[in-house]
């Protein structure tokens, strides 16, 4: 502690010529009315002496003896912790710019899943946001176009959004050098066979039975099958496959006559007449349901799979934009296409695949979620990253299988959700910080919340090149209507 007081200071400093060079005087501190001088003046501490002589400083006497070594901006980044600690590494593809550190975010779900150690436990992705907030452009750029530049990669898209009479990905597919696979209900489009052997190749006869069960449930407005109906459907499928053994692939129409037909079936010989009658009635009910489905969607499900259904290109688009929104057509085609794709990829292990489901709630908001959930392990083994694109998650029941699929996703992209309940749902479901809910409500167009694995969320901005902006523009119809 310093004991210097104005009384003890040398009288020399009081002379008129030297007063201007005198060091500062310690000011007593009074806290309770009593004067004390217990503070430590800064000039009494170890270190450089204070520069009290303005003239000497002006002549450079206090300047360094040697000039400092020049440096580069890259070397100087060590002084900025936000630059030396970016939110992500550099592997994968560039997906945006962190708004805090201004660094580039790099991520790819399949790359992160295959890294050692793994950065994510699941390669699946959830992307959600309001209409016009930027999520579709983000998915087109970062989960379709840019990953195709990586070695051994391909993309498959279930394209739901209509744009001038075809899916919004049609132009993207043509730019890559292929044509989209179009589905319609007027008989002029593509046919998907629910009993295609390619489906059994991927998930076995059990997988075909699950798929048939899901299709019936979709056709009945998500009404689950009881045990009698389930047995009648299983028996009819087994009989149909046995009848076609050694010949061409069976089709859905050939299942109908076998539904409820148990008269000559030895498996049910020991049942009581009442039980046999109940099984017969259950099969007939399913027959009427499937018969109505085939009549309503003639040309879509009532034949062998069209030759155009293939995955030979780097990018494949199942264009379902012309299928009606009201009815089971969209989720049925998505479910059959998903199962067919698993069978096809099982024999092709040379590539990893991003599978994009536009209007993804069709797959995880209803009966199809059971198929996705049961095939998760197979999908990972085949190198598939499922990308589900949706507007919001509040429509999905908390106890549904779809919630398990959502919670398993380890890459989350959230654009603006302007309704507070939707923003809170996202914050709670994905374990984001409580204050992030308000941020989600106020995100500007093109900005998003990004979270992967156990890493904390990051607020980022999506950046596209001029070519990508032209190719991923989702408002071409509105722009065409505004031209004079």
HUWOLIN-V334837 format. One record per backbone hydrogen bond with DSSP energy under -1.0 kcal/mol. NH is the residue of the N-H (numbers start at 0). CO is the residue of the C=O. If there is no record, write none. Layout:
((NH | CO) (NH | CO))
This chain:
((8 | 4) (12 | 9) (13 | 10) (14 | 11) (18 | 14) (20 | 17) (21 | 18) (28 | 35) (35 | 28) (43 | 40) (44 | 41) (51 | 49) (56 | 52) (57 | 53) (58 | 54) (59 | 56) (60 | 55) (62 | 59) (75 | 71) (77 | 74) (78 | 75) (79 | 76) (82 | 79) (83 | 79) (94 | 104) (96 | 460) (97 | 102) (98 | 458) (101 | 97) (104 | 95) (106 | 92) (111 | 107) (112 | 108) (113 | 109) (118 | 111) (124 | 385) (125 | 410) (126 | 387) (127 | 412) (128 | 389) (129 | 415) (132 | 129) (137 | 133) (138 | 134) (139 | 135) (140 | 136) (141 | 137) (142 | 138) (144 | 139) (145 | 140) (148 | 145) (149 | 146) (153 | 351) (154 | 313) (155 | 353) (156 | 315) (157 | 355) (158 | 317) (162 | 165) (167 | 160) (169 | 166) (172 | 168) (173 | 169) (174 | 170) (175 | 171) (177 | 172) (180 | 316) (182 | 318) (189 | 181) (191 | 299) (195 | 192) (198 | 195) (200 | 196) (201 | 197) (202 | 198) (203 | 199) (206 | 202) (207 | 203) (208 | 204) (209 | 205) (210 | 206) (211 | 207) (212 | 208) (213 | 209) (214 | 210) (215 | 211) (216 | 212) (217 | 213) (218 | 214) (219 | 215) (220 | 217) (221 | 216) (229 | 225) (230 | 226) (231 | 227) (232 | 228) (233 | 229) (234 | 230) (235 | 231) (236 | 232) (237 | 233) (238 | 234) (239 | 235) (240 | 236) (241 | 237) (242 | 238) (243 | 239) (246 | 243) (253 | 250) (254 | 251) (257 | 254) (258 | 255) (261 | 259) (264 | 261) (267 | 264) (268 | 265) (270 | 267) (275 | 271) (276 | 272) (277 | 273) (278 | 274) (279 | 275) (280 | 276) (281 | 277) (282 | 278) (283 | 279) (284 | 280) (285 | 281) (286 | 282) (287 | 283) (288 | 284) (289 | 285) (290 | 286) (291 | 287) (292 | 288) (293 | 289) (294 | 290) (295 | 291) (296 | 292) (299 | 296) (300 | 296) (305 | 190) (308 | 305) (315 | 154) (317 | 156) (318 | 180) (318 | 316) (319 | 158) (319 | 317) (322 | 319) (331 | 327) (332 | 328) (333 | 329) (334 | 330) (335 | 331) (336 | 332) (337 | 333) (338 | 334) (339 | 335) (340 | 336) (341 | 337) (342 | 338) (343 | 339) (344 | 340) (345 | 341) (346 | 343) (347 | 344) (351 | 151) (352 | 382) (353 | 153) (354 | 384) (355 | 155) (356 | 386) (357 | 157) (359 | 388) (361 | 358) (362 | 359) (363 | 359) (364 | 360) (368 | 365) (369 | 366) (371 | 367) (372 | 368) (373 | 369) (374 | 370) (375 | 372) (378 | 374) (379 | 375) (380 | 376) (381 | 377) (382 | 379) (383 | 378) (384 | 352) (386 | 354) (387 | 124) (388 | 356) (389 | 126) (395 | 392) (399 | 396) (402 | 399) (404 | 400) (405 | 401) (406 | 402) (407 | 403) (409 | 123) (410 | 123) (411 | 450) (412 | 125) (413 | 448) (414 | 127) (416 | 439) (422 | 418) (423 | 419) (424 | 420) (425 | 421) (426 | 422) (427 | 423) (428 | 424) (429 | 425) (431 | 426) (435 | 432) (436 | 433) (438 | 434) (439 | 435) (440 | 436) (441 | 437) (445 | 132) (446 | 443) (447 | 459) (448 | 413) (449 | 457) (450 | 411) (452 | 409) (454 | 451) (457 | 449) (459 | 447) (460 | 96) (461 | 445) (468 | 464) (469 | 465) (470 | 466) (471 | 467) (478 | 474) (479 | 475) (480 | 476))
